[in-house]
Amino acid sequence: MIGSASVASGHTSLQSIAKPAEYFERALGAAAAACEQPGATAKCINLGDGRRGILHFCDSALEKLLYAALAHQELPKGRIEPDLKILAWDSCHSGIPMRSPPWTTGDYLARGEIAGYNDGRFRAVFRLDAGILSLYDAERQVGLWWMQDFAQLPLYERAAPFLLLFHWWHALDRHDSLLLHAAAVGTENGAGLLLAGRGGSGKSTTAVACLLNDGWFYVGDDYCVVRAGAETPAVHSLYCSAKLDAKTLASFPSLSHSASSIDGWRDPEEKIVLNLHRSFSKRLRKELPLRAILLPSIPKESNQRRPNRFTPIGSGAAVRALAPSTLFQLPGAGANNFRMIAALTNRLPCFQLELGREVAGVPESLSEFMKRFASR
């Protein structure tokens, strides 16, 4: 059984489920019913540091939509109890409705958090723009993902599925790791670089340039997990997707085939999401030790001949590049996450990377930069 015996047999009235625990139990019962139907599927994934998660889907169609970005971390199914369990379903295709919520529209906060349903154990966020409800129980390490009709699934959810559930698992259950809004790349010798900055700063450009270079490997371009409390900080790849705008994609002609094939999805705003696992599996790395933090920046003035330039910076600048976007985008990221970000930037050397206009030259510049860490 996916759910607990108490879930299968519980009958609670709407009036008595005004607390997070009671509502989660009712929602878990619906999720278990959907994910135990004929045709339901399950996948096991590597979460890093010897941890594993199991993902239950109500059917193979939903699995196809949500699992592609996680496929590079697939593990064989086993009898080992997972460290994280996620149940995903929609009502339209499974026929299992979500339990009517006891809150009202007036209870939704700015980022979709539901007033009164987020505490030390439980988390609840409803994305009004996408119609996706995410619920999490930190004590049992169980996450629930629901929407009415997965045919309406937005592109960003395919690129980064279960983002909030993974974030809460790290933020509430793990004391030495956190999910960051950052990119990461690494060398053949197993040394990783964390790329920090707001959207449009050059993180994706740098990461994808390394993906296409034989001397470098790709870890992620938008979200990564960092084990900051390890003896040597390490970055763990969460997603094998890359999200690019048309201008950035034009800088990488060799990606054009993937962007127009089954590996590429395009949204109405002309954003392109690439699934890299199928075409670039050998260029992906699941986890790497970190050697430095880089803050890429794209200069406003065009100068085709200007080289890529590295400038040492203080840890405070790196905190300002990592913390605001991470804390704003991920509800439930609080003081402990900020402390971990600050500690990470104090442990690793930090540099500003001013990108030149020749994208193809970025990996070579990074290789020269990494020689300073060769003896460490």
GUNUVO-389357 format. One record per residue (C-alpha): x negated, y negated, z negated; residue number from 0. Coordinates in nm, 2 decimals, m for minus. Layout:
N
      c1      c2      c3  num
       X       Y       Z  NUM
...
This chain:
376
      c1      c2      c3  num
    0.00    0.00    0.00    0
   m0.12   m0.35    0.09    1
    0.08   m0.52   m0.19    2
    0.12   m0.42   m0.55    3
    0.40   m0.19   m0.68    4
    0.55   m0.49   m0.86    5
    0.57   m0.68   m0.54    6
    0.76   m0.40   m0.36    7
    1.01   m0.37   m0.64    8
    1.05   m0.73   m0.76    9
    1.38   m0.91   m0.72   10
    1.34   m1.27   m0.83   11
    1.60   m1.54   m0.78   12
    1.51   m1.87   m0.60   13
    1.57   m2.06   m0.92   14
    1.30   m1.87   m1.11   15
    1.02   m1.90   m0.86   16
    0.94   m2.26   m0.93   17
    0.59   m2.17   m1.05   18
    0.29   m2.09   m0.83   19
    0.26   m1.73   m0.96   20
    0.62   m1.64   m0.90   21
    0.63   m1.78   m0.55   22
    0.30   m1.62   m0.45   23
    0.44   m1.28   m0.56   24
    0.75   m1.33   m0.34   25
    0.54   m1.44   m0.05   26
    0.30   m1.14   m0.10   27
    0.59   m0.91   m0.08   28
    0.69   m1.05    0.26   29
    0.34   m1.04    0.38   30
    0.29   m0.68    0.27   31
    0.62   m0.58    0.44   32
    0.50   m0.74    0.77   33
    0.15   m0.59    0.76   34
    0.27   m0.24    0.68   35
    0.50   m0.21    0.98   36
    0.42    0.02    1.27   37
    0.18   m0.17    1.50   38
    0.01   m0.36    1.22   39
   m0.36   m0.37    1.25   40
   m0.66   m0.44    1.01   41
   m1.02   m0.55    1.06   42
   m1.31   m0.55    0.81   43
   m1.57   m0.83    0.82   44
   m1.90   m0.92    0.67   45
   m1.88   m1.21    0.43   46
   m2.25   m1.23    0.35   47
   m2.45   m1.13    0.05   48
   m2.31   m0.77    0.06   49
   m1.95   m0.89    0.04   50
   m1.68   m0.78    0.27   51
   m1.33   m0.89    0.36   52
   m1.03   m0.71    0.51   53
   m0.79   m0.89    0.74   54
   m0.44   m0.75    0.79   55
   m0.23   m0.86    1.09   56
    0.13   m0.79    1.15   57
    0.06   m0.68    1.51   58
   m0.22   m0.66    1.77   59
   m0.11   m0.98    1.95   60
   m0.17   m1.19    1.64   61
   m0.50   m1.01    1.58   62
   m0.61   m1.10    1.93   63
   m0.54   m1.47    1.87   64
   m0.71   m1.49    1.53   65
   m0.98   m1.23    1.52   66
   m1.19   m1.33    1.83   67
   m1.38   m1.60    1.64   68
   m1.47   m1.36    1.36   69
   m1.56   m1.06    1.58   70
   m1.94   m1.10    1.55   71
   m1.91   m1.01    1.17   72
   m1.71   m0.69    1.22   73
   m1.79   m0.40    0.99   74
   m1.67   m0.04    1.01   75
   m1.37    0.03    0.80   76
   m1.45    0.21    0.47   77
   m1.30    0.30    0.14   78
   m1.49    0.03   m0.05   79
   m1.26   m0.22   m0.22   80
   m1.29   m0.55   m0.03   81
   m1.40   m0.87   m0.20   82
   m1.14   m1.07   m0.01   83
   m0.81   m0.96    0.14   84
   m0.61   m1.17    0.39   85
   m0.26   m1.09    0.52   86
   m0.14   m1.27    0.83   87
    0.20   m1.26    0.99   88
    0.46   m1.46    1.16   89
    0.84   m1.42    1.13   90
    0.94   m1.44    1.50   91
    0.75   m1.13    1.60   92
    0.74   m0.93    1.28   93
    1.10   m1.00    1.18   94
    0.99   m1.07    0.82   95
    1.09   m1.42    0.70   96
    0.88   m1.62    0.47   97
    1.05   m1.67    0.13   98
    1.24   m2.00    0.10   99
    1.01   m2.24   m0.08  100
    1.13   m2.41   m0.40  101
    0.95   m2.73   m0.31  102
    1.08   m3.02   m0.10  103
    0.92   m3.23    0.18  104
    0.86   m3.49   m0.09  105
    0.61   m3.25   m0.25  106
    0.37   m3.25    0.04  107
    0.05   m3.45   m0.02  108
   m0.18   m3.62    0.23  109
   m0.36   m3.30    0.35  110
   m0.07   m3.06    0.32  111
   m0.13   m2.97   m0.04  112
    0.19   m2.89   m0.23  113
    0.23   m3.08   m0.55  114
    0.26   m2.84   m0.85  115
    0.13   m2.54   m0.65  116
   m0.24   m2.60   m0.68  117
   m0.41   m2.51   m1.00  118
   m0.72   m2.32   m1.13  119
   m0.59   m1.99   m0.99  120
   m0.35   m2.07   m0.70  121
   m0.38   m2.28   m0.39  122
   m0.10   m2.37   m0.14  123
   m0.12   m2.59    0.17  124
    0.13   m2.63    0.45  125
    0.00   m2.79    0.77  126
    0.29   m2.99    0.90  127
    0.14   m3.04    1.24  128
    0.09   m2.67    1.30  129
    0.35   m2.52    1.08  130
    0.09   m2.29    0.91  131
    0.13   m2.20    0.54  132
   m0.18   m2.09    0.35  133
   m0.16   m1.94    0.00  134
   m0.44   m1.81   m0.22  135
   m0.46   m1.62   m0.55  136
   m0.82   m1.66   m0.69  137
   m0.77   m1.40   m0.96  138
   m0.69   m1.12   m0.71  139
   m0.89   m1.28   m0.43  140
   m0.59   m1.24   m0.19  141
   m0.50   m1.49    0.08  142
   m0.17   m1.52    0.28  143
   m0.14   m1.69    0.62  144
    0.20   m1.75    0.78  145
    0.37   m1.94    1.06  146
    0.71   m1.91    1.21  147
    0.60   m1.82    1.57  148
    0.23   m1.75    1.66  149
    0.31   m1.85    2.02  150
    0.28   m2.21    1.88  151
   m0.07   m2.14    1.74  152
   m0.29   m2.45    1.78  153
   m0.63   m2.43    1.94  154
   m0.82   m2.54    1.63  155
   m0.68   m2.24    1.44  156
   m0.81   m2.00    1.71  157
   m1.15   m2.16    1.68  158
   m1.16   m2.15    1.30  159
   m0.90   m1.90    1.17  160
   m0.83   m1.88    0.80  161
   m1.06   m2.17    0.73  162
   m0.88   m2.28    0.41  163
   m0.86   m1.92    0.27  164
   m1.24   m1.87    0.33  165
   m1.30   m2.21    0.17  166
   m1.10   m2.13   m0.14  167
   m1.26   m1.79   m0.18  168
   m1.60   m1.95   m0.20  169
   m1.49   m2.26   m0.39  170
   m1.29   m2.07   m0.66  171
   m1.45   m1.73   m0.68  172
   m1.82   m1.77   m0.59  173
   m2.06   m1.99   m0.79  174
   m2.35   m1.99   m0.55  175
   m2.19   m2.04   m0.21  176
   m1.97   m2.29   m0.03  177
   m1.82   m2.36    0.30  178
   m1.96   m2.67    0.48  179
   m1.86   m2.88    0.77  180
   m2.20   m2.83    0.94  181
   m2.37   m2.65    1.23  182
   m2.67   m2.42    1.21  183
   m2.94   m2.28    1.43  184
   m3.24   m2.06    1.38  185
   m3.57   m1.95    1.53  186
   m3.69   m1.61    1.64  187
   m3.89   m1.59    1.32  188
   m3.58   m1.61    1.11  189
   m3.60   m1.98    0.99  190
   m3.27   m2.17    0.99  191
   m3.18   m2.54    1.02  192
   m2.86   m2.69    0.89  193
   m2.72   m2.97    1.11  194
   m2.51   m3.22    0.93  195
   m2.30   m3.52    1.04  196
   m1.96   m3.65    1.13  197
   m1.79   m3.54    1.45  198
   m1.96   m3.67    1.76  199
   m2.30   m3.70    1.59  200
   m2.46   m3.43    1.81  201
   m2.42   m3.12    1.59  202
   m2.25   m2.92    1.87  203
   m2.48   m3.05    2.14  204
   m2.79   m2.94    1.94  205
   m2.64   m2.60    1.85  206
   m2.53   m2.51    2.20  207
   m2.86   m2.63    2.34  208
   m3.03   m2.37    2.11  209
   m2.78   m2.11    2.21  210
   m2.90   m2.13    2.57  211
   m3.27   m2.12    2.48  212
   m3.46   m1.79    2.45  213
   m3.65   m1.91    2.14  214
   m3.35   m2.01    1.94  215
   m3.04   m1.85    1.79  216
   m2.69   m1.98    1.72  217
   m2.53   m1.96    1.37  218
   m2.23   m2.20    1.41  219
   m2.14   m2.54    1.54  220
   m1.86   m2.67    1.31  221
   m1.83   m2.47    0.99  222
   m2.09   m2.26    0.81  223
   m2.12   m2.09    0.47  224
   m2.43   m2.18    0.26  225
   m2.56   m1.97   m0.03  226
   m2.70   m2.26   m0.21  227
   m2.77   m2.07   m0.54  228
   m2.99   m1.81   m0.38  229
   m3.37   m1.81   m0.44  230
   m3.40   m1.93   m0.09  231
   m3.09   m2.11    0.04  232
   m2.94   m1.93    0.33  233
   m2.67   m2.01    0.59  234
   m2.41   m1.75    0.69  235
   m2.23   m1.76    1.02  236
   m1.85   m1.77    0.98  237
   m1.73   m1.82    1.33  238
   m1.87   m1.72    1.68  239
   m1.68   m2.00    1.85  240
   m1.79   m2.34    1.99  241
   m1.56   m2.64    2.04  242
   m1.68   m2.89    2.30  243
   m1.53   m3.19    2.48  244
   m1.56   m3.21    2.86  245
   m1.85   m3.45    2.85  246
   m2.06   m3.22    2.63  247
   m1.97   m2.92    2.83  248
   m2.09   m3.10    3.15  249
   m2.43   m3.11    2.99  250
   m2.44   m2.73    3.00  251
   m2.36   m2.60    3.35  252
   m2.44   m2.24    3.25  253
   m2.13   m2.25    3.02  254
   m1.89   m2.34    3.30  255
   m1.81   m1.97    3.37  256
   m1.73   m1.90    3.00  257
   m1.51   m2.22    2.98  258
   m1.30   m2.10    3.28  259
   m1.28   m1.73    3.18  260
   m1.12   m1.52    2.92  261
   m1.39   m1.65    2.68  262
   m1.27   m2.01    2.71  263
   m0.95   m2.18    2.58  264
   m0.85   m2.53    2.67  265
   m0.61   m2.75    2.48  266
   m0.39   m3.04    2.62  267
   m0.66   m3.30    2.51  268
   m0.92   m3.11    2.73  269
   m1.11   m2.97    2.43  270
   m1.26   m2.64    2.52  271
   m1.31   m2.36    2.27  272
   m1.56   m2.09    2.37  273
   m1.57   m1.75    2.22  274
   m1.94   m1.67    2.22  275
   m1.93   m1.31    2.10  276
   m1.85   m1.16    2.44  277
   m2.10   m1.35    2.65  278
   m2.37   m1.44    2.41  279
   m2.37   m1.18    2.14  280
   m2.75   m1.14    2.15  281
   m2.80   m1.51    2.09  282
   m2.59   m1.51    1.76  283
   m2.73   m1.46    1.41  284
   m2.52   m1.36    1.11  285
   m2.74   m1.52    0.84  286
   m3.07   m1.70    0.81  287
   m3.28   m1.86    0.54  288
   m3.28   m2.23    0.55  289
   m3.59   m2.44    0.60  290
   m3.45   m2.80    0.64  291
   m3.15   m3.02    0.69  292
   m3.13   m3.23    1.01  293
   m2.89   m3.52    1.07  294
   m2.86   m3.54    1.45  295
   m2.75   m3.87    1.60  296
   m2.68   m3.98    1.96  297
   m2.80   m4.33    2.04  298
   m2.57   m4.57    2.20  299
   m2.82   m4.71    2.45  300
   m2.91   m4.48    2.74  301
   m3.28   m4.40    2.78  302
   m3.34   m4.09    2.98  303
   m3.71   m4.08    2.89  304
   m3.69   m4.13    2.52  305
   m3.81   m3.82    2.33  306
   m3.63   m3.66    2.04  307
   m3.75   m3.82    1.72  308
   m3.76   m3.68    1.37  309
   m3.77   m3.91    1.07  310
   m3.79   m3.80    0.70  311
   m3.49   m3.92    0.50  312
   m3.39   m3.90    0.13  313
   m3.15   m3.65   m0.01  314
   m2.89   m3.92   m0.05  315
   m2.85   m3.97    0.32  316
   m2.80   m3.59    0.37  317
   m2.54   m3.59    0.09  318
   m2.35   m3.87    0.27  319
   m2.36   m3.67    0.59  320
   m2.24   m3.34    0.44  321
   m2.01   m3.43    0.15  322
   m1.74   m3.67    0.29  323
   m1.63   m3.46    0.59  324
   m1.65   m3.14    0.39  325
   m1.45   m3.27    0.10  326
   m1.20   m3.45    0.31  327
   m1.13   m3.16    0.56  328
   m1.11   m2.89    0.29  329
   m0.84   m2.94    0.03  330
   m0.95   m2.80   m0.31  331
   m1.32   m2.89   m0.26  332
   m1.40   m3.07   m0.58  333
   m1.68   m3.18   m0.81  334
   m1.85   m2.84   m0.81  335
   m1.87   m2.84   m0.43  336
   m2.02   m3.19   m0.45  337
   m2.28   m3.08   m0.71  338
   m2.38   m2.79   m0.49  339
   m2.42   m3.01   m0.18  340
   m2.64   m3.25   m0.39  341
   m2.85   m2.96   m0.52  342
   m2.89   m2.82   m0.17  343
   m3.02   m3.15   m0.03  344
   m3.26   m3.18   m0.32  345
   m3.41   m2.83   m0.25  346
   m3.46   m2.87    0.12  347
   m3.65   m3.14    0.32  348
   m3.41   m3.37    0.51  349
   m3.47   m3.54    0.84  350
   m3.29   m3.77    1.09  351
   m3.30   m3.63    1.44  352
   m3.25   m3.90    1.70  353
   m3.16   m3.72    2.02  354
   m3.29   m3.82    2.35  355
   m3.08   m3.80    2.67  356
   m3.24   m3.48    2.80  357
   m3.03   m3.21    2.63  358
   m3.25   m2.93    2.77  359
   m3.55   m3.06    2.57  360
   m3.39   m3.03    2.23  361
   m3.49   m2.67    2.16  362
   m3.85   m2.74    2.25  363
   m3.86   m3.04    2.02  364
   m3.71   m2.84    1.74  365
   m3.98   m2.57    1.80  366
   m4.25   m2.83    1.76  367
   m4.07   m2.96    1.45  368
   m4.06   m2.62    1.29  369
   m4.44   m2.57    1.31  370
   m4.47   m2.78    0.99  371
   m4.28   m2.51    0.80  372
   m4.48   m2.22    0.95  373
   m4.68   m2.16    0.63  374
   m4.39   m2.18    0.39  375
